[in-house]
Amino acid sequence: MVFSCTSDSAEKSSQNQDKIRIGGSAEVYPILKSLAEHYGEKSDNVEIVFLPNSQTRGGIQGIKERSLDIGAVGRPVNPEEATGEIHYHHLTQNTVVLVAHQSAGEITNLTTEEIKKIYGGEIENWQEIGGEDAPIAIIDLPEDESEKQLLRKHYLGDTEVSDGAIVLNDESQLLEALSTTNYSIGAIPFSEELSESPVTILSLDGIAPSSENLAEGRYKMMQALGIVISSDRSNPMVNRFVEFTLSEEGEAIVREAIETEEE
């Protein structure tokens, strides 16, 4: 199997190779790439091409437009999107955390009320909650992205986000933005890279995203990771790869990929 991470390879592949085009949410890519590498041991005549990520909505739209064979998604399909053209498969869950740039000061915990007031623009300076005397920079994602939906469901409620928030339409830029923007705050999927970044993972209402709290269900922000495919299931290559992904062997690979990411 040929395994590629760029769209250029798709154009250069030889005629005797079949292709599976994957695109969508960056959070699912490490899992799918691990699955693709293992699948290569079983099929040497399939090229799996990972297109530049375009967030969950891009993965869904790509299936509807037939520009993708598999869409990577960071949440289940909502009723408006489930028009009969797409089918969702759940793979696993990932932890979403709220982080603050370390320049904000010794901030380690935020309450629900503080989160609402920060995002709503009532609290505009870190000093108001025990941090440095500096304006808070909100790094946000669109409302239909899973990280934002989780934050809204569990902490923001109906709070309207301040007009001063910086909204990123490319989730792959989220970690870089939070790492390089002094006095920033934002919700982001947990990854090993966070431990190497100048950000503090915050406890929420006194509950940290620790292994114990996750295992006992006390920490709330858990992100569903999955894939979407065409409901007509007309592509045998895609069907075989999805069957492998959902098999016991595939589930073990998914678990290993998640554990590696969290170490």
Residue, then its C-alpha position, 0 to 999 in steps of 0.5 A: m500500500v502507498f500511504s500519502c499525506t498530501s494531495d500531490s501524491a493522489e495526482k501522481s499515483s500509478q494507474n494500477q493503484d486504487k485510492i481512498r481519499i480522507g479529509g476532515s478533522a485534524e483530531v482524527y488524523p493520527i488514528l486514521k494514519s495508524l489504521a492506514e499503516h496497519y492496513g497496508e500489511k493486508s492490502d498492497n494495492v491501495e493508496i490512502v491519501f490524507l488531504p489537508n484537514s478542513q475541520t469536521r464540516g469539511g469532512i461531512q461536505g466532502i462526502k456529500e460532494r464526493s470529493l472524499d471517500i472518508g470524512a474525519v469528524g470530531r463529533p456525531v453528525n447532527p440532524e441537519e447534516a444527516t440527510g441520508e447521504i452520509h453514514y457515521h461510525h464512532l471510533t473513540q473519544n478524546t479529551v478537550v481541555l481549556v488552556a491559558h497561555q502561561s503569560a496570564g499568570e498563576i491561573t490553574n482553575l476557572t469556575t463556570e461563572e468565570i468562563k461565561k464572563i470571560y467569553g461574554g466580555e464581562i471579565e476582560n483582564w486576567q487581573e480580575i481573576g488573580g492573574e496578570d494585569a493584561p487583557i484576555a485574548i479569546i482564541d475561538l472556533p466556529e460554533d459548529e466545531s466539536e470543541k466549541q459545542l462541548l464548551r457551550k454545552h457544559y460551561l457557556g450555555d447561551t452566553e454570546v461570545s465577545d466580538g473581540a474573540i479571534v475565531l479560527n476557521d482552521e483548527s490545525q492553527l489552534l495550538e500554534a495560536l494559543s502557544t504564540t498569543n500572550y494572555s490567550i485562552g481557548a478550548i483545544p483537544f488534548s495532545e502530547e504537544l500541549s505538555e511542550s507548549p507554554v500553556t496551562i491546562l485548566s481545572l474547570d470548577g475544580i475538576a482537572p482532566s486527570s486519568e482518575n477524573l476521566a475514568e470516573g466520568r467527572y470531567k465533562m468535555m469529552q469529544a467523540l471522534g469518528i468517520v463518515i462515509s457515503s450511505d450508498r456504500s458503493n466503493p468496495m475499497v472504502n468498505r473493506f478499509v472501514e470494516f478493518t477499522l471497526s474490527e477487533e484488530g482495528e479497535a485495538i489499533v485505535r486504543e493504542a493510537i489514543e494511548t500513544e497520543e496521551e503519553 
